[in-house]
Amino acid sequence: MTTISPLIAGNWKMNGVSQSLDELTELANLLTTGEAPRAVVVICPPATLVAAVAAQGASSGIMAGGQDCHANASGAHTGDVSAYMLADAGAQFVIVGHSERRADHGETDDQVRLKAEAAIGAGLKPIICVGETEAQRDAGQAESVVAAQLAASIPDGAGQHEVIVAYEPIWAIGTGRTPSNDDIAQMHASIRARLVDRFGPRGNEFRILYGGSLKPVNAREILAVENVNGGLVGGASLLAKDFYTIISAV
Ligand SMILES: O=C(CO)COP(=O)(O)O
C-alpha cells in the first residue's frame, strides 16, 4: 500500500471575518513553534478571506482552499466564484459537493463533477464530498449511496490529477455524533476499493478524508483508522488550539 501524506482541512463554512485571522496567526505560531506537523494543513475560509489566508498562511505552510466554485470560468453568474478566481486569490484546494451545498442549492452529482473538472482545469485540487443521510444508513444503503455519488461526482480524468475524496456522513456533521471506528473503516475500505476499481493502482494514492464531528477528543482514534488519510473539520477548525490538537493527532 502506498503511503499517503495525511491532510487536515478546516472548513470554516460561513464563519469568519477579518478578525478571525487572529486565529490563523495563532495556528501559524503553534505550527511553527511546536513539533513539525505530520499533515498537510489547509484552511478553507469564506471566499472573502481566501486571499488573506493564502498570503498569511504561506510562511507557516498553511494552504488556502475555497468552499465551492462555479463550473464555468467566468460569466453572468451573480454571487458565484470560479475556480480560476480562487486560484488567482492564492487557493490551492477547493471543496466541491459539500452536503450543505447539495442540500441548500440542490447540487447534483453531475454538477459536482463539473465543478471538480473546473477546479482541476484551474490547477486546484478538488476535495469531493460524499456521504449518506441517517435514513439511508438505517436502511442499510450507506455504501451504495456513497458508491453512486463517487461514480458520478469524480471526473474520469481524476487519475491524472490530485483529487481528494471526503467521506462526510450527513448525520454526523455538526451533531457531535460520529460513526463507530468499524463503520468508518468499512466505508473507507469500500471507497478505496471503488477508486482502485476505477483508476487501477492509482486509486491507492487518493486521499480519503473523514469529516463529521471530528474533534480533539476523537481525532486520534479516527485518524488512525485504516484508509483514513486525514480529516475535513468544521466547527473544531474555528479555534486554533482545537484545530492544532487535531493536526497533532495525525
Ligand atoms: O461539514 C464538515 C466539514 O466540511 C464537518 O463539520 P463539523 O466538524 O462541524 O461536524
The ligand as an SDF file (V2000), in Angstrom:
LIG
                    3D

 10  9  0  0  0  0  0  0  0  0999 V2000
  -19.0480   19.5810    7.3980 O   0  0  0  0  0  0  0  0  0  0  0  0
  -17.9810   19.4070    7.9610 C   0  0  0  0  0  0  0  0  0  0  0  0
  -16.7090   19.7710    7.3290 C   0  0  0  0  0  0  0  0  0  0  0  0
  -16.8830   20.0280    5.9760 O   0  0  0  0  0  0  0  0  0  0  0  0
  -17.9170   18.8460    9.3280 C   0  0  0  0  0  0  0  0  0  0  0  0
  -18.4240   19.7900   10.2010 O   0  0  0  0  0  0  0  0  0  0  0  0
  -18.2890   19.5380   11.7960 P   0  0  0  0  0  0  0  0  0  0  0  0
  -16.8400   19.2020   12.0360 O   0  0  0  0  0  0  0  0  0  0  0  0
  -18.6940   20.8470   12.4030 O   0  0  0  0  0  0  0  0  0  0  0  0
  -19.1940   18.4030   12.1190 O   0  0  0  0  0  0  0  0  0  0  0  0
  1  2  2  0
  2  3  1  0
  2  5  1  0
  3  4  1  0
  5  6  1  0
  6  7  1  0
  7  8  2  0
  7  9  1  0
  7 10  1  0
M  END
$$$$
